[in-house]
Amino acid sequence: MIDDKKRLIKKDDEKELKNLHSSLKDSVYRDYFHISPLTGLLNDPNGLFFKENKFHIFYQWYPFKGIHGLKHWYEVQSPDLINFKNIGLFLKPDKIYKNRGAYSGSAFVENDDVYIVYSGNQKDENENRIPNTVLGKYENGKIIDEKVIISPNKNYKEDQRDPRIFKKNGFYYLTLGARDKKDHGCLLIYRSKNINKDWEFFGELEIKDFDNKAYMWECPDILKVDGKDVLLFSPQGMKAYGEFFNNIYQNGYIIGKLDIENKIFYPESEFIELDRGFDFYACQAFANTKNPYLIGWVGLPDITYPNDKEFSGNLSLVRELKIKYNKLFINPVKNIDDLRLEKIEFNEIVKNIEPLEISLDNIENSLQIKVYSQEKNGGFIISYDKNKKEFKIDRSKLENKISQDFGFERKISDVDLKSMKIYVDKSTIEIFINQGEYALTSKVFPKNKEKDLYIEGLSKENTQIYTLKKSYIDNFSLNM
């Protein structure tokens, strides 16, 4: 009998998966405007690129259960970054160099060619891990010409993954998240004159005067935002202090200047968390869009969620990035307003809420908002104390508890709250305050009685509430 976690998708599985997908449509936790897995589990966003008026989005996928099993890739497409359609299976771990999973990777676009590079997770007969870096080309929804271009670097531990390619001064550069022999997270650099072959280890990226307290760096990405270099990565092993780094793992960035020829990154900021909510990880930027767009996994490794028996995970709203005051300001794409259906008359209590947007402007006082409450009680609590200048989210009052070992509250101190947008889906809440100064993303799993919205400390004049349409077309498409 095949281990539940090692099952490889086959053509004969289509009927089973179609039935499984059909059963998920009745789930009360199936989101309206967030990408969710066709079936099973979704985690990291992968391979993001734009071509022929379509945004291509892939995600790590285990089809059969909401568990971290044998990883495949699934593709979703969008014309506008707010409406999404399922396309089909893209990668499956059916070769020896990826016999334990087609792990995370990215896209590189040059002229009309789209290259996909990813980590092939291989294990030998003694269960030793062999991390391979694999390159192929995207063609008509399929990958062709796959080959291993980089073998494991023996000077580092077996944790070497999540490749990203960029080009500068005639060289292709490839970065990998890694872990050295002393258990420090790091970023490895390879380079070649030919994207298809002859890749050589170039060295390890030095971040000047950076106090590295993580044992592993996942999902590294380097992008340009407003003329600055931004190094994104997901460190594992950072210790919480105060209101910072309270999740099991982090996702953050450093703003600075990259000198790739000398393998040095000169920081102009500290390491800053991208998102201050409970559930955001493994973000990736699109490879070739004019504006920097970003998507994250709304979930975390090594955390269980109440709906895992049905399905697990979703992707965040697509986010635009700007730099202000030497930090990233993060907002949903501007056309997110096109999801609005109808305006709801402001009341202290809104009963039986559907997915909605709550937009607040000119905030002058303390406030409290309870999402998925039981009238005035319980719920996911969003609050601001004007005197303390303290913003909080609290999910301790919801009946379904999540990751209790890491606390029920997230706090931002010394913030002068002026505006806020809250996007409430069936199992996801995303909050953006002060036009992108902070973002907070969290999973919620309300039970039957938790279905109301309670607002205290706000007036009709500065509160707009809209119902939102279903923009994730939850169609069944396997396209094998």
N, C-alpha and C positions, 0 to 999 in steps of 0.2 A: 504493500500500500504506500502511495506517495505521501510524504510528509506535507502537511497543510501549507507549510511555508516555502516549499520547494516546487510548487506546481507550475509548470510551463504552459502557457496558453496554446491551445491547438484549435484547428478549424472545427473539430467535433464539439468544442465547448460553446459554440455560438448560441445554441438554443438555451443551454443552462444560464449563460450570462444574460441573455435577453429576458428570461423569466426573472432573474435576480434584479435586473434593472427595473422591470415592470413593478416588482414588489416595493422598490424604494420610492416610487412616486407617491405612495401613501404615507411616507415618513413625515412626521411633523417637523423634522429637523432639516428637510431638504430646502436649501437656500433658493431664493428667487433671483438674485442678481450677483451672486458669487459663483464662480466655476466650482463644481463639485465632481467627485470621481464618477465615471460612468457606472462603475460598481466597485466594491472593495475599498482599497485605500489609495489616497492621493497624498504625496508629500511634495518635495521640492519642485518649483517651477524650473523648466529646462529649455534650452534651445530657442530663445525668443528672437524672432526676426520679422521684418516687414518686406513683403514682395508682392507686386502686382495687386496693389490696393487691398491687401489682406495682412492682418497681424497674425502670425503663427505662434501659438503657445503650446508648449508640451509640459507634461508633468510626470513625475515618478509615479508608477502605478502598479499595485498588486491587485489583479482582477477579482480574486475569489472570496476574499474576506477583508474585514477592516483591520488587518494586521500587517506588520512589516515583513512581507514574504518576498519571493523572488521578483525583483524589480524589472518592470517593463517600462516603456514610454507610451503615453497616449497624447494625441494631438487634438487641440481645439483651435478654431479660427474665429476671427472677429473683423468686421469692416471698420469699426470705430472705437474699440476698446471699452465699450459698455454693453454691447450685444454679442453673445457668444454661442457658437454651435459646435457640437461634438462632431469630429471628423473620423477618427479611428485609431487603431493600434499603429504605432510607428516603429518601435524597437522591441524586440523580444530577445531574451538571453539564451539563444539557441546555438551558440558556438562555444568552443572550449575556452576561449579567452574571456568569456563573460558567463561562464556556466553557473555563477551564483548571483548574477544580476547585471543588468545594463544600468549602471549608476549614473549620477548626475553629470551634466555637461552643458554645452552652450553652442551657439551658432557663430559663424564668421562669414560675412558676406563680402565678396570681391567681384566686381562687375556683375555678371548674371549668375555667378556660381554661389551656391549656399553650401557651406561646409558645416557638418555637425561633428563635434568632438565630445567624447564622453569617457567615463571611467568604466572599463570592463572589469567586473569583480570576478576573479577566478580563484578557485581553491583546488589544490592538488589532492592526491589520494590520502594524504596525512592531515588534511584540513588546514594546510598552510595557505594563507592568503597571498595572491599574486595580483597586485593592482596594475592593470594595463591601461594605457591611454590609447583610445581608438578613434580613428578619423574616417568619415564617410561623406558622401554628398547627398543632399536632399534633391529628389527628383520625383515630381508628381505624387507626393504624399508617401514616398518610400525612400529608404536609404540604400545607396549603391556604393560599390567600390570600398567596402569597409576593410580596414587593415589596422593592425597595431603599429603605432608610430613611436611610442615610448614605452620601454619596459621598466620594471621597478628599479628605483635607485637604492642600492644596497647600503648606502650611508645613512639612510633614514628608516624609520619604522614602516611597517606595511600600510599605515594610514597615509596614502598619497592619492588624492582624488579631486574631482570637480574642476576639470580643465577649462581654460578660457584663452582664446587666441586673439592677438591684435598685431598690427603691422606698423613698423616705424623704420625709416631710413634703409629700406631695402631688406630688412629682416622681418621674418615672422617670429613673434614671441608667444610662448605658451606658459601660462602660470598654473600651478597646482597647489592646493591646500595640503599641508603635510604636518608631520610630527617627527621631531628629531629624536636621537637616541637618548637624550636627557629629558624627554617629555616636555618639550617646548613647542608650541605651535609656530608654524613658519610658512613662508610662501616660496616655492621653488620656481625657478625660471629656466626654460629651455628656449633654444632659438634655432632657426634654420633659414636658408635662402630659398628652400623649396618646401611648400606647405605639406607635400605628400611624403617627404622622406628626409633623411639626413638630419634629424633633430639631435642636438647635442645639449648636454647639461651646461647651462651658462652660470649658474650659481644661485645663491639664496638672497632674497631681497632683504636689505638692511633698512630698518626704519629708525632714523636717527633719534637717539635719546628716548626710545619707547620702552616703557616698563612692561614687558610681556609676561603676563601671569596666567596664560592659557596653555593647556597641554596639547591642543589641536586647533588648527584653523580650517574651517570648512567654507566652501562656496565663495572663494575670493573673486573679486571683480574690480576692475579699474576703469573708471569712466571720467569723461569731461563734463563738468557742470559749471556754466558761467565762466569758462576759461580756467578753472581750477581742476586739478586732478583729485579724484575722490577714490580712496581705497575702501571697498566694502569687504567685509568678511564676517563669518559666524564663529567666534571663538568658543571653545568648550573648556571649562575648568576655572573660569573666573569666579572669585568669591564675592558674594553680595556684601555691600556696605551701605548702610542707611537706606535710602530710597532707590539705589542703583543696583543693577545686575541681580534682580530678585528672581528671575526665571531660571529654570534649570540650565539653559544655555542662552547666549546672547546673539544678537545680530546688530552690527554697528558699522561705523565708518570713521575714517580719519581724512580730513581735508589737507592738501599739501601740494607738493611738486614732485613728480616722478622723474628721476634721472635713470632711465632704463639702461643706458650704456654702462653706467657705473654701478647699477643694481642698488640704487639708494632712493628711498622715499623720504623727503624732507617734510615733516609734519608742520602744519600751521594751526592744528587744533588737537585736542585730546581725542581719545577714542570715545565716541558718543553713540549711545543707543539710538537706532533708527526708530524704534517704536517703544513706547512706555507701557503698553498693555500687557496682558497675560500670555498672549499666543501669537507670536510673529517670528518667523525664522527663514533662513536660507533664501533670502531675496536674490533676484537677478534682474539686470537691466536688459532692455532690448539691444541687439547688436548694432543696428544700423538706422535707428530713427533720428530725425533731426533734433527733436527734443528728448531729453533723458526721461524715459518711462521705466517704472520699476514695479515688480510684482513679488509678493512674498507668500510663503506657505502659512496659512492660519492654523498653526499647530506646532508641536514641538516633539523632538525625539524623546523616547523613554517616558512619555506621559500617556496614560490611558484616558479615554473620553467616554462619556456615558452612551454614545451611539455607536461604539466600535463594532457591536454585533451586527449592525445594519450596514454601515459604511463609515469611512473615517477621512476627515480632512477636507479642506477647500482652499482656494487661492484668494488672496486679498483683492480689493479693488485695485485697478491700475492707478499708479501714483505718478504725478509730475514732480520734478525736483528743481529747486532754486536755491542759491546760496544767499543768505542774508546774515549779517552780523557774525560771519565766520561759522555758520552752521547750516545744515540742510533744512529748508522749509519744504514740507511734504504735504501735498494736497491731492485729492482725486482729480482725474482728468476733467477739464472744464465742461465737457458735454455731459457730465453726470446728471446735470439738471434735466436732460431729456428723458430721464426715467420717471419724472414726476407725473402722476396721474391726476389726483385731485387734492385740493387744499382742505384740510380738516379744521373745523372751527375750534379755536383754542378753548380748552376747558381744563380745570385742575386735574380732572380724571378723564382719560380717554379709554373707553371699554373695548375689549376684544380686538386688540391692535393687529394689523397686518404689517408686512414690511413697510417701513416708512423712513422719512428724513425729518429730522428736527433741526431747524436752523435758527440760531440765536445771535442777535446783534445788539450792540450798545449795552452790554451787560454792566451794570453798576452796583449790584448788590450780591450778597451770598445767595446760593441757590441749591436746590436738590431736585434731581430727576430720578425717578424709579421706573426702569424699563422691565417689562414682564413682571409687574407687581400683582398682588391680589388687592385690588383697589389701592389703598394708601400703604399697604404693608408689603414688606419683603422686596423682592426684585433685584435687579442689577442696579446698584446705586451709583449715580454720578453726582458729585457734590463739589461746591466751591465755597470756601470760607474767605470772605472779603478781608476781614481783619488780619487773619494769619497769612493771606495770599497763598492759600494751599488748595490744590486741586486733587481730588481723590476719585478712584473707582473702587467698588467693593462688591464682590459677588458671594459673600458669605451668607446672604439671606436667601439665595436661591436654593431650592430643595436638592437639585442635582449638584453635588460637589465635584470639583475638578482640582487635581494636583494640590491636595491639601498641605503637603509637606513644604510647599513653596509659598504659602500664605494666600489670603483672600483679598488683600488690599494692595493697590499700587498708588503711589503718591508723587506729586510734583510740587516742590516747594518754590517759594519766591516767584510766583507767576501772577502777572496782572491780567486777569481774564477779561477780554473784551468781546470775543465772539467765539462761536462753537458750531460745528456741524456734526450731527450724529446720524449714522446710517445703521438702521436696525433691520437685520434679516432674520430668517427663521432660527438660525443658530449662531449668528455672527454679529458682533457690534463693532463698528469702526468709528472712532471719534477724532476729529481734527480741530484743534483749538488755535485761536489767534491767527487764522489764515495760514496754517501750516507750521506754526512754531513747534507744536508737538502733535504726534499721532499716537493713538492708543487703540490696539486691536485685540479683541477677546472673543473666545468661544463662550456660548451660553446654551443651556439645554433646559428651557422652561417646561415644567409639567403642566397638566391640563388647566389647573386653576391659576397658573401664572400667565396672565394674558392681558394685563392692563398697563396703562402709562399714567404715572402720577407726576405732576410738575408743581413745584413750590418755589416762590421767590421770583417769578417772571410775570411779565404783563403781555397782553395781546399785541401791543405795539412792537415788541421786539422778539416775538416768537412766531415762527412759521412752521407748520407741520403739513407734510405731504405724504400721501400714500405713493408707493413706488411700484412700477410694473415689473413683471417677470421678464428679465432680459437674458437669462441663461436658458437657452433652448435645450431642455433635457431630453434630447432625442437619442434613440439607440442607434449607434453606428460603430461597427467593428472594422469593416473595410480590410479584412485580412487577405 
